Amino acid sequence: SPILTESLRMMGLANLGTMNEAIAGAAADGGATLVDFHGGFLGHGMNAAGDARWISNDCTHPNDAGHHGLRQLEWEALTGERY
């Protein structure tokens, strides 16, 4: 049902948020630079069209546009510059 589907989607996003908070804490404790891939991928999922879609047809891995988006996110996190 659409309600169950939306509920599961929201639960999945909430779980990702919880995991991201734990990872952010561990990164901060270790003095590491954290790249927010979760935030970067929002809006670029399976329902995005064309180059806005960063996920491959297997619903798991980045496609070419997604890999480029990851490089952009990493570059900005490390240098503070956007390209």
Sine and cosine of phi, psi and omega as CSV:
sin_phi,cos_phi,sin_psi,cos_psi,sin_omega,cos_omega
0.00,0.00,0.46,-0.89,0.00,-1.00
-0.88,0.48,-0.57,0.82,-0.01,-1.00
-0.93,0.38,-0.69,0.73,0.03,-1.00
-0.90,0.43,-0.68,0.74,0.02,-1.00
-0.86,0.51,-0.72,0.69,0.01,-1.00
-0.91,0.42,-0.63,0.77,0.02,-1.00
-0.89,0.46,-0.70,0.72,0.03,-1.00
-0.91,0.42,-0.63,0.77,0.03,-1.00
-0.88,0.47,-0.71,0.70,-0.01,-1.00
-0.91,0.40,-0.62,0.79,0.04,-1.00
-0.90,0.43,-0.67,0.74,0.04,-1.00
-0.87,0.49,-0.70,0.71,0.03,-1.00
-0.91,0.42,-0.63,0.77,0.04,-1.00
-0.89,0.45,-0.67,0.74,0.03,-1.00
-0.89,0.45,-0.65,0.76,0.07,-1.00
-0.88,0.48,-0.64,0.77,0.04,-1.00
-0.88,0.48,-0.68,0.74,0.03,-1.00
-0.89,0.46,-0.71,0.70,0.02,-1.00
-0.90,0.43,-0.65,0.76,0.00,-1.00
-0.90,0.44,-0.61,0.79,0.04,-1.00
-0.89,0.46,-0.67,0.74,0.02,-1.00
-0.91,0.42,-0.67,0.74,0.02,-1.00
-0.91,0.41,-0.66,0.75,0.02,-1.00
-0.88,0.48,-0.65,0.76,0.03,-1.00
-0.90,0.43,-0.69,0.73,0.02,-1.00
-0.91,0.42,-0.64,0.77,0.02,-1.00
-0.90,0.44,-0.71,0.70,0.01,-1.00
-0.88,0.47,-0.68,0.74,0.02,-1.00
-0.88,0.48,-0.55,0.83,-0.03,-1.00
-1.00,-0.05,0.01,1.00,0.00,-1.00
0.95,0.31,0.38,0.92,-0.03,-1.00
-1.00,0.00,0.39,-0.92,0.13,-0.99
-1.00,0.07,0.79,-0.62,-0.01,-1.00
-0.97,-0.25,0.76,-0.65,0.07,-1.00
-0.96,-0.27,0.83,-0.56,-0.06,-1.00
-0.99,0.11,0.99,0.16,0.03,-1.00
-0.92,0.38,-0.59,0.81,0.01,-1.00
-0.86,0.52,-0.78,0.62,0.03,-1.00
-0.89,0.45,-0.61,0.80,0.00,-1.00
-0.92,0.39,-0.52,0.86,-0.03,-1.00
-1.00,0.08,-0.26,0.97,0.02,-1.00
-0.85,0.52,0.75,-0.66,-0.04,-1.00
1.00,0.04,-0.04,1.00,-0.03,-1.00
-0.87,-0.50,0.40,0.91,-0.08,-1.00
-0.99,0.11,-0.36,-0.93,-0.12,-0.99
-0.89,0.46,-0.43,0.90,-0.03,-1.00
-1.00,-0.03,-0.06,1.00,0.02,-1.00
-0.97,0.26,0.49,-0.87,-0.06,-1.00
-0.97,-0.22,0.53,-0.85,0.13,-0.99
0.85,0.53,-0.69,-0.73,-0.03,-1.00
-0.93,0.37,-0.24,0.97,0.04,-1.00
-0.95,0.31,-0.32,0.95,0.02,-1.00
-1.00,0.08,0.85,-0.53,-0.05,-1.00
-0.95,-0.31,0.06,1.00,-0.07,-1.00
-0.94,-0.35,0.68,-0.74,0.01,-1.00
-0.97,0.26,0.11,-0.99,-0.03,-1.00
-0.91,0.42,-0.23,0.97,0.04,-1.00
-0.99,0.13,0.01,1.00,0.06,-1.00
0.92,0.40,0.22,0.98,-0.08,-1.00
-0.79,-0.61,-0.73,0.68,-0.16,-0.99
-0.99,-0.17,0.46,-0.89,0.09,-1.00
-0.92,0.39,0.56,-0.83,0.17,-0.99
-1.00,0.02,-0.17,-0.98,-0.02,-1.00
-0.86,0.51,-0.69,0.72,0.03,-1.00
-0.90,0.44,-0.61,0.80,0.02,-1.00
-0.92,0.40,-0.65,0.76,0.05,-1.00
-0.90,0.43,-0.63,0.77,0.05,-1.00
-0.91,0.42,-0.66,0.75,0.05,-1.00
-0.88,0.48,-0.64,0.77,0.06,-1.00
-0.88,0.47,-0.69,0.73,0.03,-1.00
-0.87,0.49,-0.66,0.75,0.01,-1.00
-0.90,0.45,-0.69,0.72,0.02,-1.00
-0.89,0.46,-0.67,0.74,0.01,-1.00
-0.91,0.42,-0.70,0.72,-0.01,-1.00
-0.86,0.50,-0.73,0.69,-0.02,-1.00
-0.90,0.44,-0.65,0.76,0.01,-1.00
-0.90,0.43,-0.60,0.80,-0.05,-1.00
-0.99,0.12,-0.54,0.84,-0.10,-0.99
-0.91,-0.41,-0.31,0.95,-0.09,-1.00
0.98,0.18,0.05,1.00,-0.02,-1.00
-0.96,-0.27,0.55,-0.84,0.11,-0.99
-0.97,-0.26,0.57,-0.82,0.10,-1.00
-0.73,-0.68,0.00,0.00,0.00,0.00
